[in-house]
Amino acid sequence: MSDPEGRLSDHPAPDSTVGGFARHMWHDHRLGTLAFLAALVLVGLFTLRLMLFSMHYRDGDWRNPVPEAWMTPAFVAHAWHVPRPQVYRFLNYRARPDHALTLSDIAEKQGLSEDQLLARLNIWLLQWKLDHPPVVAPEPPLGEGQ
């Protein structure tokens, strides 16, 4: 068989359908076809990941978490943007680098139920947020001509 320029070829001429093109690409450019398919799979996975993250962050619940018994004081301080020493002081907790107690463990040591400690902590965190609003950088002044 010859191609349009008259050269002899041992490959059949691709037909003009999508299936014919795919067969041609697979037969003559297998590595490139595999690379293209791998790229398509990655694009699909990253698109799915983007959609899932968008759905998660669309609702505002993640911005105002509620303390739970499994959390450590350090995690609470990090999640609520409160200085660790303040959280430790409120909980009467001395941090040890070799062992981090959960809020459940702290409640047990203090003779409180988990619900009592979590309720007190939640109220304290809300009060902390009211007393220490986030600092917002001022808008830069507009230049002339803007």
N, C-alpha and C positions, 0 to 999 in steps of 0.2 A: 504494500500500500504506500502511496506517496502523500506527502503533505501538500498544502496549497502552493508551495514554492517549487514543487517537483522533486524534493528529496525523498529518498526511500526511508520508510520507518517500519519497525517491526511492531509498533503499537497501533491498535485500531484507532481511527479518528474518533475523537469524543463527539457524542451527539449533543444537541443543543438543549438538552433538558438538565434540570438541577441534578438528577441522579447521574447523568452522564458526566457532568462536571465533577461531581464528588468522586466517581470512580476514577476519572482521569487524575485528579489531585492525589487520591490515595495510591494509585499505581505509580505515578511519576514523581510525586513529592511527599513521600510518606512521612519523613521527619518534620517537614514544615506543617503538614496536616495535623500531626500529633501535637506539635507545639501550639498551633492555633486552637485545637480542641482543649488543651490544658489551659490556655489563656481564657477561653470562654467559660470553663468551669470555675476558674478563679474569679472572674468578673461576676458570675452568678452568686458565688459564695459571699463575696464582699458586698454585693447588692443586698442579699438577704441579711447580712450582719448589720448593714446600715439601717435597713428597715426595722429590725428588732431593736436596735439602740434608739432609733427615733421614737418608736412606740413607748419604750421605757421612760425616756426623758421627757416625753410630751406631757404626761401628768406630773404634777408638782409634788407628789407624795415623797419622792426620794429626797426633797430638800428639807423636809421636816420629819425626820425619822422619830420613832418612839423608842425609848430605852427598853431593852429586853434583857432577860435574866442571863443569857449566854454572853453578853457583852462584858468587856473589861473596862475599867475606868479610863485607861489610855485610849481605847477605841471610842468611848463616849466623848472624851475631850477632843479627839480628832474629828469625829462626825459632826459635832455641834460647834466646832471652832471656839472652844473654851480652853484657856490655858490648863495644862495638866495639874499644876499645883492647886488650882482652884477646885477642880473636881476631887482631887485627893483630899483636900481639906474638908470639903462638904461631906465626903463619905467616911471621914476619919480613917483613911487608908494610908498605910506606909508602903510605898512601892518597893518591891524587891526584884532585882534584875533576873534572878534565877527562877522566879515563879510569879505568874500573873494570876490573881484571883478574879473570878467572874463576879458580876453583881449578885448572883445567887449565893456564891460562897461568902461574900461580904455580909449579905443579909443574915445568913445563918450564924456567922460569927458575932453579929451585933444583936442576935435574938429577935430579929424582925422577920416577918414573912416577906417573900419576894415581892408580892403586890404592894405592901407598905413601902418598901424601899424604892421600888420603881415609881410609885405615885409621888413620893417626896422628891425623888430625883427629877422627874418630869416637870413638876411645879418649879423646882429650883432652876432648871434649864430655861424654862419659859421666862422666868423672872430675870435671869441673866441676860437673855436676848433683849428684853425690854430695857434693862439698865445699860447695856453695852451695844447700841445699834452699830451695824457695820459702817465703816468709814468709806464714804464715796468720794472719789477724787473729783475736784471741781472741774467744770468744763473750761477748756482754755478760751481766752477771749478771742473773739473773731477779729481777724485782721482787716485792714482797710480794703474796701472793694468787694467784700464778701457779703 
